[in-house]
Amino acid sequence: MTSEPETAAAAPPPAPARPGNPWAGIVLDVLLAVAGIFIVSIILITPLLLLELVSLPEAERLRATADPDLLMRGAMAEVTFAALVAMLLVALGVWWLRGRSLPRPVPPTRAAHAAAWAIAAGVLIQGVVVALFHVLQALGGESPAQPSNVEPILALQEASPVLNWLMVVAVAPLAEELLFRRVMLHRFMVAGRGFAGLVLTSVLFAATHEVGQGGAHSLLQWLGLMAIYTGMGMGFGLVYLRTGRLSAAFLAHAACNATALAVMAFSGG
């Protein structure tokens, strides 16, 4: 009588998929983000500028047609709102196409612990930023450095304080953390190159805020603003690396921005 065939040895579990080259991956992330923001911003902002133009008296309409900056300043609040919405839509799109399938590199920190740690980190980051801005302004003398987003935020605040808080404390942090941390930095995390990703994504974060603004400041002031925003990006990135949670990076960024708005309100803008 023949014996039953031996049960085949259990096959080892499949090895997790190796992530692709993070450097090549982030190039595609950036190209998609830049192209997306350009296209979506044009789609959302152009009708707002046309409405602003046709609403002007004829003399002002002629001046605004000859000077697009004048038209942009007149619709600053609406343009700021549309630009932040465009950023969020593009961030969601890039995450959907490029980030949602990335594996999770490590078990995340417990949600409650991560949230408390993130909020404290966000307030601390803004405290350091305020101190550094004071130093930078002192170096500027009669022409102190001013971040490029101050004028749009003040315009939106004047138009609707509630909407301004919603966009600055919720929409902008969600869009930026989803794009820079959950997609771009995460790509380097799963490849085991978290520090390289932290530095690169922090510089990219600063670039979205201040690249192209050098003409409004001295070289020293512009470099100072870039350094401050790079430091902010590294702070949010460290929260993400430490906790493994998008929610924690978002809370840190939201707490940082909320503290900034509170300081602006307390100081009279």
TAQUIDA-V542730 format. One record per run of one state. SS is the DSSP state (hx for helix, st for strand, lp for the rest). FROM is the first residue (numbers start at 1). LEN is the number of residues. Records with the same first field share a line. If there is no record, write none. Layout:
SS=FROM-LEN / FROM-LEN
//
This chain:
lp=1-21 / 56-2 / 67-1 / 75-1 / 100-11 / 141-8 / 160-1 / 191-3 / 211-3 / 217-2 / 244-2 / 267-3
hx=22-34 / 58-9 / 68-7 / 76-24 / 111-30 / 149-11 / 161-30 / 194-17 / 214-3 / 219-25 / 246-21
//
